[in-house]
Amino acid sequence: MKRAYREGHNYFVTAFHDGLETLRTLRGAIEKAAASEERNVADAKVSLLRCCYASDNEAEINSYLDNARFQRRLSEALHQRRQQSHDGYLLRETPTQQDLSLEAMRKNLPIGSVNRVIDRLLEEIDILKTDQIAVQTQLGDFDQKTMLRQLELWGDKIIPAINKAMGNARV
């Protein structure tokens, strides 16, 4: 992070499937890096990658959460230098000690009704002071109709509501 300040890079962070405390910790690390480089913390350009899904359909939400957990397991398997591999190439998706329950993930992520997603994202923006957010709505095997409906929700309701709440700042 110190080098990012020195060289003017953006911070691209993710809280995986963790909650607000992880975002607060990330913000603290950014502030500490600014102080150690004798820079203004407002100079940090912070981008957040976040799993987000808006729906009132419980089956869709549970499917999304299960797919998000699957993606995290694969990511962790790769990070462990393919220790969970059959042949050095094919990864096994296996439960880990870091796995969160679907309920914990639902609590930690901007997932649920449109209003819940909007409120949660505004809270996360306030904590982390993000300049950009990359939302990952497509995980797993959702069909095209479902994903088009998701994009419509984001374009018609979620993004405009967040922009309005932030005083028309671009999201």
WODABEL-V972250 format. One record per helix or strand of 3 or more residues. SS is the DSSP state (H for helix, E for strand). FROM is the first residue (numbers start at 1). LEN is the number of residues. If there is no record, write none. Layout:
# WODABEL-V972250
ss from len
SS FROM LEN
SS FROM LEN
This chain:
# WODABEL-V972250
ss from len
H 2 6
E 11 4
H 20 17
H 41 3
E 46 9
H 58 22
H 102 7
E 110 3
H 114 15
E 132 5
H 144 22
